[in-house]
Every structure is written in structure tokens, then in C-alpha cells.
Amino acid sequence: MVFLNYVAIVAIVLLGSAFLEHQGNNPNHSLWLLGIPGFWISLSLGTAELVSSALLLGSLYCYQQRRFTLTSILLMGGCLTRETLLIMGVAIGVTGLWERLKTKELLTLWSAGLPILLWSVYVEKALGSGLHQAASNNLGFPLGGLLVKISTSISLANFSIEKLYDLYNFSLILLAFSLLLFIHWKTLGNNKIISLCSAVLTTTFACLTPTVLGYYSNPKSVVRISMAETLGVVCPLRGHTTRPI
């Protein structure tokens, strides 16, 4: 498991480097990916986070290269590794619509979500729990969960060191997704795929329930924001150096 995680880290850096180079930016900036704490925490927790991040970057790079079949295959694997990657698949599919790809290319991209959807249907029938139930339990009104979480985090009632540390972790998460909003604004029109992925991920975050946000701010679960931080590193912020895709 640890070996697979190390391979995924190497793949993430190499793919990030290729992604940045294609955009006309310094490929060495991909080394900043090694500074994401969640990647190193994940080494001893499981393979899902690192492998899914590697597959996400691989699919983004392949989309840039117009290798849509490989993009779809990598997205399939990513969604099966971590089902939340499905929202990134939706973003990539919408990017294809925005760029007016051919019908065959669009179908290839959108087919990436079929395996995880079929698996979810099977799990729901077998165990009574699937993507539909997960979405209804984890998502609510936009900003509703955030406002509740912020109010409870800054409340002085039941103050403790643990609560202070929870506030620190939650602040890091807010910072990561604030960066995504900035990315969306800076890349709109220059880099459609990064712009839409950032917008979809941020919108999903804004709809999370207080329970889920509390889970995400747990020290061992800060690895969950790796997707947001990965997009932040590979995004070319200087629009004039970006080659449109």
C-alpha cells in the first residue's frame, strides 16, 4: 500500500510538471505539490486519496492533449477509487460541451461516469446505500452548512484546545477553497477545464452539511482537500502565459 502511494506521488509530480509545461509555465512548480500535507498523511491511511489525485491529473493532462478515450479511462478509474471524483468528471464533460466537441468525443467523456453509477445502483440494491443517499445526507442548501460550522467554530462555549485545532484546520480548508474561487476568476476564458473544475468543486463545498464539514476539519481528514490544493498548484495564474485549450 505504501509503495503504491509513493508511486502515485511520483506520478502526481510528473503529471503536474507536464500540465504546467503545456500551459507555458515553469514545470518545476509542480514540486509545490509535495508541500500538500494531505498527501503525506495519506501514506499511512490508504491509497484512495493519492491514487485518485494522480488519476485526476492524468485525466486533465490527457484532455489537454485531446486524448479523450484515455481521459475517460482515467476518470473511470478515479471515480471508482474515490466516488467524489465524479463531480470532476461532470466538470470535464461540461468543458467538452463548452468547447463544442464532436458528439462522439462528448459521449466518450460522459461514459466515464457509467461504471461508478452502475456500481452505486448495485450497492444501493444490495446494501440500501448508494450515491443518491450519500448526496442527500452530505449536501444541503448553499452556504447553510458553512454558516453553521463557522458560528460553532468561533463560539466561546465549550472552548478547548481540540476545538481551537479544529478551527485551525477548518480555516485551512476555507483558504484552499478561497484559492479555488480566485483560480476560477483568473482562468475563466484562458483555461476552461481548470476554471470549470474549480467552480464545480467550490460549489459542492459550499453545499456541504455541518456534519460533513466537521468531519473534513478533523486532523486525519484534512487529506480530503487534496483535490482542491492540487488544482491550486497546477493552475497557471498568469493569464498572459497560458496557452488556451
VMD Tcl script that draws the C-alpha trace (Angstrom):
set ca {
  {0.00 0.00 0.00}
  {2.78 2.42 0.96}
  {4.69 1.57 -2.23}
  {1.60 2.29 -4.35}
  {1.22 5.64 -2.58}
  {4.83 6.56 -3.33}
  {4.31 5.66 -6.99}
  {1.20 7.86 -7.01}
  {3.16 10.79 -5.54}
  {5.81 10.48 -8.26}
  {3.07 10.31 -10.90}
  {1.36 13.39 -9.45}
  {4.56 15.46 -9.63}
  {5.41 14.30 -13.17}
  {1.87 14.88 -14.44}
  {1.75 18.26 -12.74}
  {5.02 19.17 -14.41}
  {3.73 18.13 -17.84}
  {0.48 20.02 -17.23}
  {2.30 23.23 -16.31}
  {4.75 22.93 -19.20}
  {1.87 22.56 -21.65}
  {0.42 25.80 -20.25}
  {3.69 27.65 -20.79}
  {4.55 27.82 -17.09}
  {7.60 26.62 -15.18}
  {7.26 22.81 -14.87}
  {9.40 22.84 -11.73}
  {6.49 24.46 -9.89}
  {4.92 21.00 -9.71}
  {7.31 20.33 -6.82}
  {4.98 22.50 -4.72}
  {2.61 19.53 -4.84}
  {4.95 17.82 -2.39}
  {4.05 20.53 0.12}
  {0.42 19.38 0.39}
  {0.18 17.90 3.91}
  {-2.70 15.61 2.99}
  {-0.53 13.62 0.59}
  {1.92 12.66 3.32}
  {-0.81 11.99 5.87}
  {-2.41 9.66 3.31}
  {0.65 7.41 3.20}
  {-0.44 5.55 6.31}
  {-4.21 5.85 5.87}
  {-4.95 4.33 2.46}
  {-4.43 4.61 -1.28}
  {-7.65 6.33 -2.35}
  {-6.56 9.96 -1.95}
  {-3.20 9.76 -3.70}
  {-4.29 7.39 -6.46}
  {-7.42 9.44 -7.20}
  {-5.34 12.66 -7.30}
  {-2.92 11.03 -9.75}
  {-5.78 9.83 -11.93}
  {-7.37 13.30 -11.82}
  {-4.18 14.99 -13.01}
  {-3.73 12.30 -15.65}
  {-7.23 12.87 -17.00}
  {-6.71 16.65 -17.09}
  {-3.44 16.26 -18.95}
  {-4.92 13.78 -21.44}
  {-7.84 16.16 -22.04}
  {-5.34 18.88 -22.89}
  {-3.73 16.51 -25.38}
  {-7.17 15.75 -26.87}
  {-6.82 12.07 -25.98}
  {-10.42 11.72 -24.91}
  {-10.55 7.91 -24.69}
  {-7.63 7.85 -22.24}
  {-9.20 10.79 -20.39}
  {-12.37 8.75 -19.94}
  {-10.48 5.63 -18.80}
  {-8.52 7.57 -16.18}
  {-11.71 9.25 -14.95}
  {-13.41 5.85 -14.67}
  {-10.58 4.60 -12.50}
  {-10.59 7.80 -10.47}
  {-14.33 7.65 -9.80}
  {-14.12 4.02 -8.74}
  {-11.19 4.88 -6.47}
  {-12.97 7.83 -4.86}
  {-16.58 8.45 -5.81}
  {-16.33 12.20 -5.13}
  {-14.19 12.45 -8.27}
  {-17.46 12.08 -10.17}
  {-18.04 15.81 -9.76}
  {-14.76 16.46 -11.57}
  {-15.92 14.13 -14.33}
  {-19.04 16.25 -14.66}
  {-16.87 19.38 -14.90}
  {-14.75 17.82 -17.64}
  {-17.88 16.72 -19.52}
  {-19.33 20.24 -19.30}
  {-16.00 21.60 -20.56}
  {-16.45 19.41 -23.63}
  {-19.88 20.94 -24.21}
  {-18.43 24.44 -23.74}
  {-15.73 23.71 -26.32}
  {-18.32 22.20 -28.68}
  {-16.60 18.86 -29.11}
  {-17.99 16.33 -31.54}
  {-20.83 14.09 -30.35}
  {-18.60 11.01 -30.33}
  {-15.99 12.80 -28.20}
  {-18.66 14.02 -25.78}
  {-20.10 10.53 -25.40}
  {-16.61 9.20 -24.72}
  {-16.09 11.74 -21.94}
  {-19.52 11.28 -20.36}
  {-19.18 7.50 -20.41}
  {-16.55 7.84 -17.68}
  {-19.30 8.07 -15.08}
  {-21.12 4.89 -16.08}
  {-19.10 2.35 -14.03}
  {-19.45 4.25 -10.75}
  {-23.16 4.88 -11.40}
  {-23.79 1.20 -12.13}
  {-21.76 0.23 -9.07}
  {-23.79 2.65 -6.97}
  {-27.05 1.12 -8.21}
  {-25.76 -2.34 -7.28}
  {-24.62 -1.20 -3.83}
  {-27.93 0.57 -3.21}
  {-29.91 -2.55 -4.08}
  {-27.61 -4.84 -2.10}
  {-26.98 -2.67 0.96}
  {-29.58 0.07 0.73}
  {-26.96 2.80 0.46}
  {-25.63 4.48 -2.69}
  {-24.71 7.80 -4.27}
  {-28.28 9.11 -4.00}
  {-28.41 8.58 -0.24}
  {-24.88 9.90 0.19}
  {-25.77 13.08 -1.70}
  {-28.93 13.64 0.32}
  {-27.04 13.14 3.61}
  {-23.98 15.21 2.71}
  {-25.40 18.11 0.70}
  {-27.80 20.87 1.73}
  {-28.65 24.48 0.96}
  {-25.73 26.56 -0.40}
  {-23.69 28.20 2.41}
  {-26.09 26.84 5.06}
  {-23.62 24.30 6.43}
  {-20.72 26.75 6.20}
  {-22.52 29.40 8.24}
  {-23.44 26.86 10.94}
  {-19.89 25.49 11.05}
  {-18.37 28.99 11.26}
  {-20.72 30.04 14.07}
  {-19.96 26.92 16.13}
  {-16.22 27.18 15.45}
  {-15.89 30.76 16.71}
  {-18.24 30.27 19.64}
  {-16.54 30.51 23.03}
  {-18.87 27.90 24.52}
  {-17.12 24.67 25.48}
  {-13.76 26.13 24.48}
  {-10.86 23.66 24.38}
  {-7.52 23.09 22.65}
  {-9.20 20.45 20.48}
  {-11.80 22.99 19.36}
  {-9.07 25.55 18.62}
  {-7.22 23.00 16.49}
  {-10.47 22.16 14.69}
  {-10.87 25.88 13.92}
  {-7.31 25.96 12.57}
  {-7.98 23.01 10.23}
  {-11.29 24.49 9.10}
  {-9.52 27.78 8.34}
  {-7.08 25.89 6.10}
  {-9.99 24.36 4.22}
  {-11.61 27.78 3.76}
  {-8.29 29.11 2.49}
  {-7.96 26.27 -0.04}
  {-11.42 26.83 -1.48}
  {-10.99 30.61 -1.47}
  {-7.97 29.96 -3.65}
  {-10.18 27.95 -5.98}
  {-12.55 30.90 -6.34}
  {-9.57 33.06 -7.24}
  {-8.43 30.42 -9.73}
  {-11.88 30.36 -11.33}
  {-11.79 34.13 -11.77}
  {-8.24 34.21 -13.16}
  {-8.57 31.28 -15.57}
  {-12.06 31.95 -16.95}
  {-11.67 32.05 -20.73}
  {-7.98 31.08 -20.63}
  {-8.26 27.57 -19.27}
  {-11.81 26.27 -19.45}
  {-11.19 22.87 -17.88}
  {-9.43 24.23 -14.76}
  {-11.96 27.03 -14.44}
  {-14.95 24.66 -14.54}
  {-13.34 22.07 -12.24}
  {-12.62 24.82 -9.72}
  {-16.18 26.18 -9.99}
  {-17.82 22.75 -9.57}
  {-15.61 21.75 -6.64}
  {-16.16 25.07 -4.86}
  {-19.93 24.92 -5.41}
  {-20.04 21.42 -3.96}
  {-18.05 22.55 -0.94}
  {-20.48 25.43 -0.37}
  {-23.37 22.93 -0.20}
  {-21.85 20.55 2.37}
  {-23.72 19.96 5.63}
  {-22.23 20.93 9.04}
  {-21.67 17.24 9.87}
  {-19.55 16.70 6.76}
  {-17.65 19.95 7.31}
  {-16.90 18.83 10.86}
  {-15.54 15.57 9.50}
  {-13.40 17.40 6.95}
  {-11.82 19.63 9.58}
  {-10.75 16.61 11.61}
  {-6.90 16.46 11.50}
  {-6.86 12.97 9.98}
  {-9.38 14.01 7.33}
  {-7.68 17.16 6.08}
  {-6.37 14.89 3.32}
  {-9.82 15.28 1.72}
  {-8.96 18.76 0.45}
  {-6.04 17.42 -1.60}
  {-8.11 17.76 -4.77}
  {-8.60 21.48 -4.20}
  {-4.93 22.02 -3.37}
  {-3.82 20.01 -6.41}
  {-5.86 22.23 -8.72}
  {-4.40 25.25 -6.98}
  {-0.82 24.18 -7.71}
  {-1.24 23.14 -11.35}
  {-3.34 26.16 -12.27}
  {-1.48 28.79 -14.32}
  {-2.46 32.06 -12.63}
  {-0.76 34.31 -15.13}
  {-3.27 34.54 -17.92}
  {-0.89 36.03 -20.48}
  {1.37 32.97 -20.31}
  {-1.45 30.50 -20.67}
  {-1.98 28.70 -23.96}
  {-5.74 28.26 -24.42}
  {-7.02 24.70 -24.81}
}
mol new
graphics top color blue
foreach p $ca { graphics top sphere $p radius 0.5 }
foreach p [lrange $ca 0 end-1] q [lrange $ca 1 end] { graphics top cylinder $p $q radius 0.2 }
display resetview
